[in-house]
Each structure stands twice: as C-alpha cells, then as structure tokens.
C-alpha cells in the first residue's frame, strides 16, 4: 500500500493532525508531501490544521469559489465551467469570505427545486485581503468590506495602523474564526477619505490586485529601453515598410499607440495593412517583464489614469508607434476586393515609420469635409476616404453574415488636472472609430484562420452561443414591442438584428440592446478555435493590442514561430492554455474594477446637483426599485419606497 493510500485509510477512521499522521506512518517529509498533494487534489480537506476525507455519505464534494456573501447566506460558484451557483445558508458557511476557494458538499434535497444548495466542508484556499470603509460598530473599529458590506471585519487594536472612521482602507485577516464575527484583521493600507472618488478608486485597484508599481526586476529590465530608438541593426532582416503611407488613428489622450494602418490600391482591389507594435521583440518569454505582464493580463483604464500592463518606457516609449520615428512592428497585409471580400493575407516582422498621428476627431472632421484639416493633411485625405469606403464594405459583409451590432452608448467621464470629474457625456463613435474596428477585425480573423487551419497552438477569442433560458427572458421583454424571438434558435441572429435595427431610432426601445447584451455569453480567451457568436466569425483571435493585452502578445509569438517553421511543443500548448485562462480572469477583474470606478466618479460628479430635478428615462426594473438614466449617460437607482403618491405593479 502506497503512502497516500495509507493516509486516506487513516483519515477515513477519523480526522487527524499532521503530527498524528507522522507518528502513525513515520517518514516525516514523505508524509507531509503526500498530504499536501492530496489536499491539492481535493482528496483531503484541511480546517484549522485538522485533515479529513470529504463526507463519504454524500460523495458529491465540489470545489468552488465564494462569489457572493450577504448577511445570512452566500453563493459559491463551481470551479468547473458551466456549473450552477450553489446557495449556502449562513449557518453552513464556516466563516467563508468572498474569493475563498471552498470544498462544498451538496444537499440531496435543496429547498428550491432545480437549484443547488450545500454546506462548506472546508476552506481550501483563503482570500484574506479586503478593502472597504472603516467604521466604529458597537464601540469597536471594523472594516465594512466593499465585497460584503453586511459582514464587517473587526480590526485588532494592536494592528489598526492609525485608521479612523470614514477612511477607505485595506485589511488583511490575521485570525480566522468559525463565523464571520470571529475574524480579526489588521490594517494593511490607508487610502484617505471614503468621500473622495480618487481615494475609493485606489482602494478598488488594490482590492483587485492592480498596481501601478512594478517589481524591481521588471523595472530594471524596462529601464534599458528608456529613450531607446530603433537602429539599423534591429531593423535588419525585417520587411522595410518605412516608405509605406502608414499612419495611426487613436483618441487624443492615447499614449500607448499599438496599431497603425495603410492602404494601397491593387489591380483587384486593395492591400490593407494593419501594423502592430512588435512587443514580443522586447518582452521575451520567461523574462521579468513577461512574468509581470502575464500576472497583470491587461492594462486598466479609468478616468484620467491607466494602470499599464507594461512599464511606460515600453508602453509609451519604444513600443508605441509614435509619428516620424522608426518602430518595430508585426504587419498583416491583406488582399481585399472592392466589396470587402478578403482573399489573401501575408504576415511579416517589419520596421515602419508612421507618417502622422491622427485622432478620431480629426479624421471624422476630414471625412465630414472640414476644409482646414483637409488642407493640413492633404497627403492622406484621399487614402482616408478610400479607407472609409472599404470599411463600409467590410461592415456590410459582416452584418450580412449575421454579426450583431449592439452599438450601446457609453458614458465618457472627463476629469481635471486634480482628477476631479468635470464633465460626463456620451462617447462619440464616428466614421473613424468604426473604420479602425473593421480593420482590426480583419487582422484578427486573418491571423486566426492562418493558425487554425494549420492546427497550430495559439490563444483565440471565443464567444459561445447564448443560453436559451436567458434568451427566453429577452424574448418576453421584446414581445410588447412587436418582436417575435425564438429562443430555441440562437444561431438565427437575423431575429436579433431586426430588434437592433428597430431600437436604433426609437427612444422607447433604447433598453433592448442592453437587455440583449445581458442575455449573451461573455466572450473569453481559449486555446481552441470555436468561433465568435457575436461577430458571427468562424475564426477570431486577439492580435492588435500586445501593449495592453497579454493574449495578443502570445498570439504574436505563436504566429512568428509558425512563420519561421519552428516545431511546436507540448510546452507551447500548455502556455497557450494557461495564458488564455489567466487573461480571461484578469480581463474580467479589470472590467469589474473599471465599471466600479466609473460609478464612483459618476456619483462624485452628480453630488453637485443634489436637490435639483432632471428628466430621466427608466433603464431597468427590479423588485426594489427602478434604474433611471439621464441624458448625459449617468444612471442611478430610485428605490421603490421613495416612489410615493402612486401605485406601482
């Protein structure tokens, strides 16, 4: 009998501490190592130093993450995808906190038929870092966590760090009890007043594990590129596209410019060039910069600030496709006919020199006929107009194949030099924004098709079909507007396109695109090509943003390896799988953080209007009240108990 089998046999008799197992079985190091492996594989659970085998009577222990904690219950989400969230009554939570990895035993007879209900067998991995607001509760200092405000964490007097009422802070749980009120924490970081959006944003970033500061080794590696330029030695062996009419289009605030475009007429149509910053030349596998980029997964953007994936020496410097300077790039040159049909593509490491740094606003004005700008940028006016025509053709083909164009208005928050919000308005999406979107999608699909048809490992951008149950809910909302949606046919996107077209010019239907979006699955990264539902694309991967997204960097590395004819290994496949999972998780964390920070800034901006009246439109309905949106994009809740003087159903 092997050592692991012996350990399991002993623990089936009764739970034991590690020293008891060592006394029984001998060979201290071997027993400790075997116990750790059994815990990792969930064959054994540990609670307060006592090891046990999961309840053999149920035999249905599930590894989960606690995703929601209220005052008297919680919800755990299975680690395995597509698992149903599990309801856990408060008395069965064992003090579990949001973010904890748990082993949960399912009840055979849940109280609600069709649901999942269970109890926590053990906390496998603890999440002990929380941010929130410091408050005095019954004479004791506590943190009211942002993640679970109904479960305050009491702070030890010896570890309060001078924190005061009303401050935003981060704590580490130092002592865990069997219930939430028994946990004790120490203050790890103080951010300032909870009344200031800027300080609250810092707390949210900290809580999400996002920091502007890089590890020393990564900073040292990045320092080598401060003020660097591309020399002929670096350019050697690359395709020289410096004479090509390449230029960039970005927002005026963008400093990390990672994509440039070009267009040349051919006998059969056009040669569309998408030139992406060659970050992979500077960030090499297993380097300190690579390890930190993998950990971050993505850059995070919020009003007036960015938490970059790469240090500024790269993201705003040598990797940014700034005008009138040589830059290393990875170019995709695609042959496209006048109707927007792509019939060929070639890829190559290149050296480019952007002829101009254009902004969306400037290009939109040029296309609209602005005389002054058309004279100033006369050398690219004709190219911009041809590009716009091609973008319209590409868009038309994409819609004809069934792609969904949600086009939901997005609020843009502008801040002053002190980071205070001074204006909120809807973000404009003109011709140039749509042009760049269409060109980048072409590059994404061309590279994905190249890799997929050769069955080579890479990271894809995938989007599964929506859940029919969610579509049924959407169908019920759309029916009063005259739409007949068949939830059993999610592949028939034409029925959703009809809704989106109808909602475009009818204010009464404005909520429908948002409701449709909520009924769709979330796009993610994967190491297999299963297509993209929303784009109705058979092939799709992330390619244009290696400065700000790690999966794009991996896609570059894999494409270069394919072009060189190098042999792919099992390590490449593993790396793509791990990068896809990590990037998906980090993207979701970044999205949540960005959304929460935007809410803070919107609330801060609207404080100045307290007491004033505004016209608003209902944007959502819940049992506890209605959500309403103002003309500038600000959205908020009106609670049901405050809507007096009438009857509501």
N, C-alpha and C positions, 0 to 999 in steps of 0.2 A: 504494500500500500504506500503510495507517494505521500509526501509531507502535506500537500494540500488536502488530500482525501482524509488524512488523519485529523487535520484541523477542523474540517467540516463535520467529521464524526463526533469530535469533542463538543463542538458548538451546538450540535443537534441535541445533545444531552441537556446543556444549559449554557446561557451566555457566560463568557469569561473575559477577564482582563488579559492583556498580553503577557504579563509576568506569570499568570497561571498557566497559559499555554506553553510558555517556555519551560516552566517547572515540570509539566507533563511530558513534553515532547523533546526537550533538550535542544541543542544546536541553536543558540540564541539568534544569530544573524539569519540563518536559513528560515527559521520560523517567522521572524519579523518581516522578511522579504516576501514570503509566501502569503502572509496575512495581508500585506499591502496590495499584492496582486489580486487577491480575492475581493478586497474592498473595491478596487478599481473596476473589476468586472461585475460588481453588484451581487456577487455570490454571498458576500458577508457584509453586514452593516455595522456601523460603529456609532455609539452615542455615549458621550462623556467617558470615553476610554474603555467602554464595555463592548465586546464584539459578540454578534449573534447572527444566526441564519434567519432570513426572512420567513415569516409565518408560513409553515408548510400546509396549513389548512386552506389558505386562500390560493397560494401558488400563483398569484397574479400581481406581484410587485412591479411597479412601473417607475422608471427613472423620469423625473420631472423637474421643471423649474417653476418656482412660485412666481407668478406674474401679477397677481393682484392680492392685496391684503386690506380688508376692511375691518371694522371694529369686531365683528363676530363671525367672520368667515374668510376664506381665501380661495383662490383659484390656482391650480397647478397645471402647467402645460407639458405634456409628454415630450421628451427629447426627440423621440422618433417623429418624423414629419407626418402630418395628416391625422395626428391623434387628437381626440376630443378633450377640451379642457375639463379638469376634474374639480368638482366642488368639494371643499374641505370645511366642515363645521369647525368653529373656533376651538372647541374642546379637544379636537384631534390634530391641531396644528403643531403642537410641541414647540411653540415659540419660533416657528419658521418665519423668516423675513424675506421680502421681495428680492429675487436674484439668487436665493439659495437653491442648490441642487438637492433634490429630495428623492427618497425612495418611498413611494406611496402604495399602500395596499387598497385595492378597490373593494367596495362593498358589493355583495352579491345582489342586494335589493335596495337600490337607491330610492329616495323618497319621490323623485320625479321620474316617471317612466321615460326611458330613452336617453336619460342623462347619465353622467358618470359621477360617482361620489366615493370618497375614500378617506383614509387617515394616513398621517405621516408615520412611517416606520422609523425613519432616520434621516438626519440632515447629513448628506454625503459630503457636500462642499458648502462652506458658509460664505455668504456675502456680508461683510461686516462694515462696509463703508457706506454712509448715508449723508445726504445733505438736507437741510431744512431750515426752519426758523427756531431760534432759541426763545423759549417761553418759561415763565415760572408757573408750575402747576402744583397746587396744594403745598406751596412753600418750598418746592424743590425745583431745581433747574433741570429743564428737559429740552430735547430737540423734537420738534414736530416735523417728522420727515415729509419731504415732498412726495415720496413714493407711497406713503401710507399715513396720512395725517391723523387717522383715528387711533394710531398705535404709537404714542410718544415714547421716546427712549430717554430714560433718566441718566443724567450726567453725574459722574463721580465728582465730589467736591475737590478731591486731590488732582483731578485732571480736567478742570473746567477751562483752563487756559485764559482766564480773564473774560470769558464770554458773557455778554449781557443780553437782557431782554430785548427782543426786536432785531437782533442781528441775524444775518444769514451765516450759517456755519456748516462745517462738515465734521462728522464724528466717526470714530472707529469703535465698534462694540468690543469692549475689553473682557467682559464676563457675560456668558450666555446662561439664561435660566431656562426652566421648563415652560415658562409662559412669557409673553411679551413684557409684562410689567416687571419681570425679574431681570431683564437685560440691563447692563450698566455700560456706559460709554465714556470715552474721553474726547475732548475737542481736538481735532487734527488741524483745522484751518478756520480762520475767521475772514469773512469777505466784506463786512460792512453792513449798512442799514438794509433791512429787508424791504424798505420802501423805495429803493433805487433799483431801476431795471438793470443797470450796468452791473451792480453787485450780485443781483439774483442770477444774471447770465453767467457770471464767473462760477457761481455755485453749481449751476446746471452742467456746465462744462466739466467741472471737477467730478461731479457725480457720475458723468458718462465716461470718465476716464480719458478726457480730452484735454490736452495741454499744449500751449504754445512753445513750451520749453522742450528741447531735445536732449537726449542723453549725451554725455561728454564725448563718447567715441563717435557718435553720428555728427556732432557739431565739429569735431576735429576734422573729420573726413570732408564735410561740406566746406570748411574754411579754405581748403585747397582750391576751390572754384570761385572764391571771391574775386570779382574783377576780371575773371578769365575771358579769353577770346578764342575763337576758332582759328587755328593756324592751318597752313597748307599740309602739315604733317597729319593732322586729324582728318582733313578733307580728302587725303589721298585714298584711292581705292573706292571712293563713293561716286555715285552719279552726280555730275555737276549741273545743278539746275539754277545756278545763280543768275543766269541770263533770262530765265523764265519769268513772265509777268505774274509773280506771286505777291499776294497781299493778305492781310488779316482783317477780320471784322469781329469786334468784340464790344462789350459795353465800355463806356468811358472810364469806369472805375477799375476795370480788369488790369491786373499787373502780371498775372501768370498766363501768358498767351501761349496756348499749346497747339493751336491749329491754324493753318494758312491754306489758301485756295488759289487755284489757277484754272484758266480755261482757254483752250486753243481750238480753232476750227479745223476740221479734217474733211476729207472728201465725202465721208459718210455721216458726218455729224460733228461730234466734239470729243476732245480729250480732256476729261475732267480730272484735275489734280487736287488731291487732298494731302497736305504735307503736315505731318505731326512731329512735334518735338521728340528727338531721339533720346529720351530719358534713360533708356537701357544702356546707352554708351557710358553714362556717368554713374548710374546706380546698378551695381553688379550683384549677382546672386551671392547670398551669404555675407555680404558686407554689412557694417553697422547701419549704413543708410537704408539698405534693403530690409534689414530686420525691423527697423523702426517704421518704415513705410508699410510693411506687412501688418505690424501691430495696429497702426492707425487706420489703414484701409482706404481712407478718403480724407480730403480736406473738408472743413466745416465752415460754412459761410453764414454770418448773421449781420445785422445792420452795422455797417461801418467797420467790420472786423472779419478776419479769417484766421482759422487755426489750420495751418497748412500741413499737407502730408509730407512735404519735403521742406528743408530749410530754405529761407529766402534766397540764399546765394545761388541755389539751383532754380527754385520755382519762379523767382522774379528776375533771375540773372541769366546764367549761361544756357538754361533750358527754355527760357521764354523767347518766343520768336519776335523779338523787337525789330523795328524797321532799320534799314540801312546798315545792318551788321550781319556777318555770316553766322549761320546756325546749322547744327547737325539735325537732320530730320529723317523720318521714315515716310517715304512717299508712296501713295497709291495713285496710279494713273489709270483711269478707267475710260474705255471707249463707249460712248453713249450716242445713240442716234437722236434725231430731232424730236422724236416722240417720247424720249425719256427711257428708251429700252437699252439697258446695259448689256453689251455682248462681248466684252473682253476686259481684262484687268491685269496689270503688272505691278509688282511691288519691289521697292529697292531702298536701301540706305542711301541717303543723299546729303548734299550740302546746298542750302538755299540762302537767298538774301531777300527778305521782304521789301517790296518797293514802297509800301505805305502801311501805316497803322490806322485803319479805318474804324469808325464806331458805327453801331447800328443806326444811331440817329442821323449821322451824316449820309450814310448810304440810302436810308429811307428818303431823305430830302433830295438827294441826287436823282433817285428814281421817280420822285414826285415832280421833278423839273426845276429845282432850286438853281437859279441862274448863276449866283455867286459860287456855289460849291461845284457846279458843273464846269465852270471856268478854272477853278483852283485845281480840280482833279481831272482835268480833261483827258489825261493819259489813260484813265481807267473807266471813263463813263460808258463807252461802247461795250467794254467787257462786262461791266456791272449789269447793263441792260440785257445782254445776251445770257448772262448767268441767271437773271431773274426769269427770263423766258424758259430756260431749261428747268429751273426749279419748279415752275408751274406745271411743266410736262411731267416731271418726276412725281409731283404731288398727285396729279390726276391719275397716273398709273397706280399709285399706292392706294388711293381711295377706291379705284375700280376693282382692285383685288380684294377689298374688304377691310382695309385698315380703319381703325376708329380714330377720329379726330375730336378729342374731347374739348380742347381749347378752353379750359376753365380759367376765368380771370384770376390773377394772382396779385395780392396786395404787395406794394413796394414801400418799404419804410426808409425814409431818409433821416440821417442824423447830422448834428452839427459837429464842430471840432472837439467838443467835450463828450460826444457820444450820446447826447440827448436827442430823442426823436422830435423832429420839427415838421415833418410832413408825411402823410400816408396817402397813397394814390394807387390806382391800378397800374400794374406794369404793362407798358406798351409792347405789342407784338406785331411789328410791321413786316414789310416785304423782306427786309434783310435778315431778320431773325428766322423767318420761315426758310429762306434760301440756305442759310448755314445748316439748319436742321436737316433739310433734304440731302445736302451734300455729305454730311457726316453719316447719315443713314446709309447712303450708297457705299461709303467706305466700309462701314461696319458689316454690311451684307456681303460685299465682295471678298473681304478677308475671311469671314466665317465660311462662305461657300468653298473657298480655296482649301481651308483646313479640314472642313467636314468631309468633303468628297475624297480626300486623301486619308481620312480616318486618323488624323494626327492629333495629339493631345493639345488642348488649349482651354481657355476659360470663355464660356459662352454667356450671352444674356438671354435668359429664357423667361417665358410667361405662359403659364398653363391656362387651360380653358377654365372659365368661371364655374363656381358651384351652382348647380341648378336650383338649389334651395334659396340661395341669395338672389338669383335671377327671378324667382317667383315673387320675392318681396318687391323687387324693382318693377316687375310687370304690374303688380297691384297699384303701385304709385302712378305708373304711366297710363293705366287704363282710363281714368277720368279725362285725360287729355285726348282720347280718341285713338290711342295706340294699342295694337294687339300683339303682345310679345309672347312667343312660345318658349318657355324656359327649358324645354326638353331639347331644343336645337341651338345650343350656344355657338356652334360653328357657323350658323347663319347670321353673320354680323350685319348683313344688309338691314335687318329689322332694327338694329341699334343705330345704324347710320340714319335711318329715317327719323328716329327720335332726335338725334343730334342736329339734323338739318332743321327740324321743326322748332327746336328750342333756341336756335341761333338768334332769331329776330322776334321772339315772343317773350317779353319780360315775365309773364305768368309761368312760363316753363323753365325759367332760368335754373331752377334747382335740379332738373332732371339729369344734366351731365354729371353733376356731383354725385347724385344718387347712383348713377350707373357706374361711376368710378369706384364707389364703395362696394359695389357688388362684384367687382372683378378681383381676380387673384393678384397678389403682389409680385411684380417682376423680381427676379433674383439672378444670381450668377450660378453656373453649373459647369461641370466638366463634360457634359454630354449635350449634343445639339438636339433639342426637342422642339425648336421653333418659338416664335413670339406671337402670341394670340392677338395682342392689341395692335401690333404692326401688320399682322397677317403675313409674317415673313417666315419662310422656311429656315433661313439662316440669319443669325444675328449674334454679334459679339461686341464687347467694348474695345474700341480702338483709338478714339480721338483725344483722350484726356489722361495720358500717363503722368502728367504733373500732379493731378489731383485725385486719381483713382488707381489703386493698385492692380485691379484685374486688367486694365488697359496695358500696364507695364508688362504683365505676364504674357498677354496676347502678342505684344511686340517681340518678346524673347522667343516665343514658340514659332512665330512667323519667320524670324531670322534663321532659326535653326532649320526650318523646313526649306527655306531658300538656299541655304548652304549645303543641303543634302545630308546633314548630320543625322546620326542614328538616335532615335528617341529611346529613353529608358523607362523602367518602372518608376524611377525617382521623379521623372518629368510628370508622369501621370499622377503620382501622389501629390506633387507640388501643386498641380492644377486643381486637384480636388480640394486640398487644404486652402488654397488661395480663394477658391470660389466660396467655400463655407465662411471663411473669415471675412471676406469682403462683403458678403450678404449681411452678416451680423453687424459689421461696423457701419455699413450704409444705413441700416435700419436705426441704429443708435444715433447716428448723425442726423438723420431725418427727424427723429423724435425730438432731439435736442434743438435743432433749428426751429422746429414748429413751436416748441415751448418758449424759446427765447423771443420769437416773433410775438407771441401772445403777451409776454411781459412788456415789450416795447409798445404794443398797441394799447395796453392798459395804461401805461405811463403817459402816452400821448393824450389819451382821452380824459385823463384826470382833470385837465384844464377846462373841460366842458361840463363838469358835474353841475347839475341844476338846469342845464339847457335842454331844449327839446329838438328832436330830429325826426324826419320821416325815415322809416325803416321798412324792410321787406322781410317777411318770415322766410328763413332759410333752412329751418329744421324744427321738428316737433318731437318732444319726449314727454313722458308721463309727468315729469317735474316742472315742465315749462316749455317755452319756445325760444329757439335761437333766431336772432334777427341780424340783418346785415344793413349797414349804412351805405350811402352812395360811394364813399371813399374806400370801401372794402373792409372796414372794421366790422367785426362780428362779435356778438355777446349774447348772454342769456337773460331772459326775463322769466323769473320764477313764477310758477302758477299761482302761489299765494299772494303775489303782488299785483295780479291782474284782477283788480276788484271792480265791482259795479256791473258785472255781466255774468252770463253763464257760458261755460265752455265745455265742449264734449271732445 
